[in-house]
Amino acid sequence: MGIAIEIVKITIDSIPTELKNPTVKRIHLEIGKLAAVVPTSLQFCFEVVTKDTILEGAKLHIEEIPVWAKCKNCGYFWMATEPIFMCKKCDSGAVEIVSGQELDITGIEVDDNGDDSSDYLF
């Protein structure tokens, strides 16, 4: 629920003030598989916290980011599909997680109902 509330706050704060009567249509998110976020739960919480706001009815477009790791010893780079973080090439435990922990808003689609019904993506 806390993540959904923060998404709402960030989205509302990001809407340009010159838009007269904005309606948020879609929020684009990148969520890493290690971010401990369940997309369906986030969607449910988002629907609850957006009720009676300018975000009501907006959809979350979630792109799941895979876990990529890099061995600090041999430099091998791979997509980790198991929760075992050892280098597949040299068996080293000196592994750096390169991606998979993201939780980013990458875009917001807004309809400006006050002017010419233009769509904005920012």
Steps between C-alpha positions, in 0.01 A plus 500: 500500500787737583647461153163574338464814711847620399424436131188715536691782672782498245257488208287788625810709574630428147196627310577837340304779666399649163269203431150623574308184585739206472398138504777247549448209263805282562810488717799309365710319759815290494509254788792268556435140593696555825298809598261287708196645323216276382352674193142380561511617863643836394220540244237422763648747750534763227130468417409546867716810559401671174126489564353852472827650372616614155671162476181298537475264205867535409678180412841385609716373217761287673815380331675236708877535492698175520787446739839544334817420689871547438788311655749732666777244450475388138261761356241247380155660447177297514126510564438343839194276488559328834545644849859374508744780433821326408689549178398241245845513347748499792273416800602818682264651755629850421197600298362844425127539426487727195122519457185357649450730799340792312176668593472793262225708343613529138204685352159651566227532238264791561195624311454877528122524505510878537638583155499296182498154660868459421689208645825562680770252591768608741 
